[in-house]
Amino acid sequence: VRQGRMAVAVRGVLQLLVSRIGYDNIIDRLIEEIWRILAQRPVRVDHLKAMITQIAACLYNPAITVSNSRGADRLVSALFGPTQASVEDPGLEVYAERLAGMDSQALQQEANGFARAMHDTGLVSAYQPVFLRFAVSQSTDLVSAALGLSATGRDALLCYQDLVYALIDASVFPETAQAAYGLALMLERGVLFAPPVAPALWRQLGQTLSANADAAIVQALGDFRPAKVQLIAGVLGVLGLPLGVGQGNNPTCQSARAISMWAYNDPDYLLQMIVWATRDDDLVMHFEGQRLSSKELALTTPAIAPLDVDAVSAVLVPHLDRIYHAMGALCADRGDDPHRWINPEFHGWWVGRGFKLAVDLPTGKLSNYDDFVRYFYACYHPMHNGNQPLIYPQPVGLAVTDSAARFVGWHAITIQRVTLDQDEVMRVYFYNPNNDSGQDLGNGVKVSTEGRGERFGESSLPVAEFVSRLYIFHFDPLEHIDPAGVPAEDVADVEALARGSWASER
């Protein structure tokens, strides 16, 4: 429906591929692609589940011959038969009846099976909510086992049992099964131990949504469950997987980055913003003391409703986009990149007030690039900043290039940390709001999303490769740093990579 007339063209291309190449090669590549995306643990996996369903239909269709399906069995079983009692995909009603007749040992095996499948793949079967809702009436041990909790998560469950059970009751259904994974990872992160978070979640459970917020969620996600249910499920997903927030099919990356940063670093503030947006249809932020109301800005700046996003993004992004653009307008005439002033006001107090820009705005040419590179190394590289780890995630801007190293555009990301990987290579680990972060940026710069020490949702590059695509960053101007101490050869390595890509004409 969304593709309109393009749907016919897309279907035609796929049918041509199947008829000329055959299912074997297509399904093999598709499975690889699904595993690669799942390794990044996105909050929204609807499209992946749809693809796995199609793969399952091909595998079990006698008219289609598929000889090579490595990795497919685990994906299909994770969705349709993750446990012994659901292995033949009996249907939810039959499965519920089976649970009622199981002894404690069989129930424990079921719980372990669900946890294993969920944490192995990042996918949650529709059977798991049925089990969880049953387990709530049995014992916390069973709930803990089904969520696959470690000691930290189990402590959070035991301390906030009534809240966790209320969240399961309100949001974990077969249609919103992924909420179970969000809940498990939220408990593992220990965010409930921050004093404001639990009461904020209780408030969320009791809140009535405005008509506009309700409509925004239904427009983005459908009406398979009430909007409030989908929002609470979305809150669990974002708090559990703060680096799995995607910008969807939208032109702005700043709002997705902000939601991710708050979920990671300031979850109670994010919960407060969700209440303002869904109760009052308004967000109020301040720019250098000037009040900005998204409701008032809507009269002159209509925002585009985001597509292909989670429920939290569906309600927040239109408000955030308006405020972000209003902040840009307020400093557009200052003769410098507006992000110098926007980012600390928009994202939070922890964003460094020091600012470096690689480009001269009037000409678009590189400006004092040697100093730019030296400052980054002196601020962020542990070997040059006194081995000081990054404490708060910092917003930065990339000059994104394609696989031929040609300049594509400017992009907002977040540096999470800078540290050595298992091969003793110093890497920058960062959050990219793109729905897929595994990009080939040309001239040998390929972003890694797994296998190099990345946590779920992180991307990484060796420091020199990362800095070669960087064009703005923030730092604390009060910190003692030594840019002059950065070796000239490190600066030269970065400059060569930059000149070979986006800076070739600059």
N, C-alpha and C positions, 0 to 999 in steps of 0.2 A: 504493500500500500504506500509506504513512504517513498519507494523508488519511482512510483508512477510509471510512465512509459519506459523508463530505463529497465524496469523489471524484465520486460520481454527481451531486451538486448542482453542483459546479464544471463538470463536463462539460456539464450541461444549460444552464448560463448561456452557456458558450462556443458551443454549438450554436445557441442562440437568437440570439446576436450575429451569427453567420455567416449564419443564414437571413434575419434582418431587415435587417442592415446590409451584408452582403457582405464578401468577403475583402479587397477593395481598401482600404477605410478601415482595417480591422483590421491588415492586414499593414503598411501605411504607418506607423501609429502604433507598431506593435511594433518595426519597424526603428529608428525614432527612439529608442525606449526602450532598445533594445540598445546603440546607439552611445553614449547618455547614460551608461549603466552602465559600458560599456567604457572610457570616458574617465577613470573613477575607478580603473581597473586593479585590480580585486579579485583576490585570490589564487585564489578558487574561481570557476570560470566554467562549471561543468557545466550549470547551468540555462540559461545563455546559449547554449551549444553545442546543447542540446536544442531550444531555440526556433529557432535558425538551421537546424537539421536539418528542422524542421517547415516553415519558410519555403521551404527548398529543395524539399521535397516538393510544396508548393503551386505553386511557380513552374514545376516540370517536369511537373505533372499536367495533361494536356490537357483534363480535365473541369472544371478551375477556371480562370476568367479573371481574371488580375491585370494591370491596365494600369499601375499606379503602384507601382514597386518600387525607388525611388531609394535607393541605398546598400546594397541587398540583395546585389547581385552581388559587391561586395568582401567582404562577410561570408562568403558561400557559397564564394567562391574561396579565401579565407584558410584555410578548413577543409578543403575537398575538392579543391582544385586550385590550389595557390599557385605552381606552377612549370610550365615548359613540358612537362616529362616527366610531370607528374601532372594536367595540365589537364582531362583527361576522367575523372578519378577511376578509374584502372585497377585499384585494389586494391593492397595492400601487397606481395604476392608478386611481382606483375608489375612493380611499381615497383623492387623490389630487383634483379630481373633486368636491368632497363634500366640501372640504375646501373653494373652490372658491365661493360657494354659502352660506357660513355661515355668520351670523351677529356677532357683537362684543361680545355679551354675550356667544354665542355658542363657539366662538374661545377661550374665556377666560376659559370656562369649559374644553375644550380640552387641553389647556396648563396646567391647574391644574392637570388633569388626568395623563398626561405624567410625570410631576414632581413628583407626588405622587408615581407612579409605579417605577420610576427610583431610587428615594432615599429610598424607602421601601426595594427594592431587590438588588440594584446595577446592575440591568440589564436594557438595553435600547432596546426598540422595534424598528424594522425597520421602523415603521410609524413615529417615532419621528424626524428623519432627514428630512422627507418630510414636517412635520409641521414646523420645525425650519427654513428651507429654505424659506418656505412661510412667516413665521412670520417676517423674516428679512426685507421683503418688506412692512410690515404693521406698526409695532411699537416696540420700545425697551421694552415697558411694557410686550408685548406678549412674546418676547424672554426671558426676565427675569423670567416670570411666568413659561414658559416651562422648564427652567433650574432649577427652584426651588430655586432661589437665596435669601439669606438673605440681610440685609443692606450692609454688607461688599462686597458681590459678586456683588450686584447691583451697588454700587459705582464704582467698578472696571470696570464693563460693560459700565457705562456711561462715565468714564474717557478715556477708550480705545475702544470705540465703533467701530471705523473703523477697528482696529486690530482684535477684536472679530468676526466681520462680515466676515473679510477676512479669518480667521481660519475656520469658519463654511463653507464658500464657498469652501475652499481648501480641507477640510478633513472630513466633516460630511456627510456621505452618508449611504444609507441603509446597505451596506456591511461593513461599518466602524462605525456602530451606537454607539458603546461604546465610541467613541471620544466625544460624547455629555456629557457623565458623567464625563470624564476627564476634559473637558472644564469647566463644572459647578464647580467641586471641585478645579480646579486651580484658578478660580475667587474667590471662597470662602476662599482660603488660602491667598489671597492678594499678591501673588508673582509678579504680574504685577507692583506693586508699588515700587519694587526694580529697581532703574534706568536702569541697563543694560538689564533687561529681555525683555521689549517690543521691543527695537531695535533688540535684538538677535532673537526674534520670526519673526519680519519682514524680517530679513536676511534669516531665515529658509524658509520662504514662497517663497523667490525669488531664492533660491539656486537650481542649477542643480546637480543631483547626479552622481557620477562616475559610470562606468560600473560595477565595483566590488561591490560597495554598493548596486546598483540596483539588482544585481544577488543575493546578500546575503539576501535581504529582500524577494525576490520572492521565494528563496529556503526555507526560514523559514515559510513564510506565504501564498504563492501562488500569483497568478497574477490577482485576481479578480478586483483589482483596481491598477493603476500605483504605483510603489514603492514609489514615492515621496508622494502621497496621504497617503499611509499606514504609512510612516515615521512621517508625521505631526500628524496623528491620534495617533501614538504611543507616540510622544512627549507629547501630551495633556494627554494621559493616565498616563504616568510616572510622569509628573509634578502635576497632580491632585491626584494620588494615589502613592506617593513615597514608601509607605510601602506595596504596592501590586505588586512590581516587584518580579518575581520568577526566580529561576535559571534554570527552565525547566528540560529537560532530559540531564543534563550536570554534569560532575564530580566536577567542580570548583564552590565554593560558594563565593569566594572573589570578583570576578568581579560583580556579582549580588549585593552583599552588597555595593560595591563602588558606583554603579549606583544609588541605593536607597538612600545612604547617601548624594550624591551630589544633587539629585532631592529634597531631604528634606531640605538640609542645604546650598547648594551652586548652585542653579539652573542655574545661568548664566555661571558658569564653565562647567556644564554638556552640556549646549547648545553649548558652544565653542568646546568641545570635539567632539560632534556630527558633527559639521562642518568640523573639521580636518579629522575625520574618513571617512566621506562621500564625501568630496571634494578632499582631498589629498591622501586618502588611507593610512593615517599615523597618529600615535599619538606619540608625543614626551613628555616624562617625564624625570625627573632628579632624580638620586639616589646619595645623598651626593655629588652633583656637577657633577656627570657623566651623560652625555646625553644618553638616551635610546630611540631609534626610532623603533616603531613596524614594519615599512616597512623594515628597515635594518635587524631586528631580524627575519623577515619572511623568509629570505634566509636560515637560519639555524634551525629555530624553527617554523614549520608549526602549525597553530592553528586549532583545530577541530571546524567546523561550529556548532553553538548551535542549538538545536532542541527545539520546543515547548516554544518559548520565544516571547516577544513583539518585535516590529520593532527596537526600540532603542537598546535593548540587541543584536539583530541580527547583527547590524553593529558595536557595540562597543566591545562586549565580546571577539572576536578573538584578537583584538589589546591589550585589557587590560590583557588578559591571557598571551600573550607573554611578556609584560613588567613585570608583576607580577613574572613570572618564572625567568626572567633575573635578577630581584632584588634579588630573592632567591639565585641564583647562585653566585652573588657578595658577599654575606655574609654567604655562606654555611660553611666556614671554621673557623668561629669565636667562636665556642665552646658554643654557646647559641642558643636559639630558634630564627630563622631569623626574626620572626614577630616583635621582639623588634625594629628592624631598618626599616623593610619594611612598617609596617602599617602607621607610621607618614609620610613617603615619598610618599606612594601610595595614601592614603586617603586624607590627608590635614594637615595643620599646627595645627589644633585644637586637634589632637590626642596627648594625654599625652606622654611625653618622658620618664616618669617613667614606669617601666615594672615589673610585677610579674609573675613568672612561677611556677606552683605547682609541676612540675615533673623534676627530674634530668635526663637530656637527655641521658647520656651514659648508665644508668641502667634502665631507665623507671620507677623508684620507686618514690614515693612521697618524696619531699624534703622541709623541713622546712615548713610543711603544716600549722601549727599553725600561723606562721607569715603571710603566704599567706592570710588566712581567716581574720586575724585581719586587715591587710592593706585594704582589700576590704571594710569591714564594716566602717573603719575609713575614707575612701575616698568617698564612695557612699551612705552609710546609713544615712538618715537625722538626726537620733537620735545620731549619733556619729561623724558627720562632721560639727556640728554647724548649722544644718538645711539649708545647702547650696544645692539648687536643681541643677541637672545636666544641664549644659548650652548647650553643644554640644554633640550629639550622639557619643558614644565611641565604637570602635571595640573591641570585646573580642572573646575568643575561648572556645567552649564547648566540653567536653568529652561526646559524645552522647551515650546513652544506649538504649536498646530495652525494651519491656514491662516485660522481665524477669530480668531487671537490668544488662544485660551483655553488655560489652563495644562493641560499633559498630565502632566508629572512631571520628576524630577531625572535628569540624564544626565552620565556621565563622559566627558570628551574630553581632548585634549592640544593645547596651544598649541605650534605648531612655529616660527612666526616672525611678526614684525610689520614690514611694509614697504610701500612705495608700489607701486601697480600701474601699468600703462602710461598710465593717465589721471591720474596723480599723486594718486590716492585712497589714503589710508593704510588698509591692510586687515590684519586678523588672519587668518593662515593656520593652520588647525587640522586635526587628525585626529579623525574621528568613527568609532567602531567600528560604527555602524549599517551594514548591508549596502548601503544607498543613502543618501548624504549630501546629496542635492540637495533639501532640504526648504523648503517655504514656511511660515515661522514666524508669518505674520500681520502686520497693519498695515504692509505694504510691505517686510518683512524676508524676503528670499529668498536662501537659501544658494547660492553659486556653486561649481561643481566644475570648471569649465573656462572658459578665455577671459579670466580676470582674473589671469593670472600664476601659477595654481596648478600645482604639481608633481603628478605622478601620486599620487592618493590623498588629496590635500589638499582641504579645503573652505575657503571664505573669506567674510568679511563685512567691510564698512567698520567701523572701530573702534567708532563710536557704536552701530551696530546690534548688534555682537557683545556689547559690554558691557551693553547693555539686556537681554540674556538670561542674563547671568552672575550666579551667586549665591555662588560661592566661588573663591578663587584663592590661590596661594602666592607668596611673594616672599622675597628675602634681606634679613633685618632689619638686617644690617650694612652694606648698601649705602647710600650717601648719596642720598637722594631728597628731592624738594621738592613735596609734594602741594599746598601753598598756591599754587604757581605755575601750576597748571592753570586755564585760563580758566573763569569761571563759565558762559559760554554753552555750552561743551562738556559740562559737567555737566548743564545744563538740557536739552540735546538728548537725552542718555541717559535722563534721568529721564522725559521726555515719552514716549519709546518704551516704557519699562518700565511706566509707569502705564497706557499704552494696551494692555497685554497681560497678562502673568502677575501683575503687581503691582497690578492694578486694584482688587482686594479687600484688598490688604495695606497 
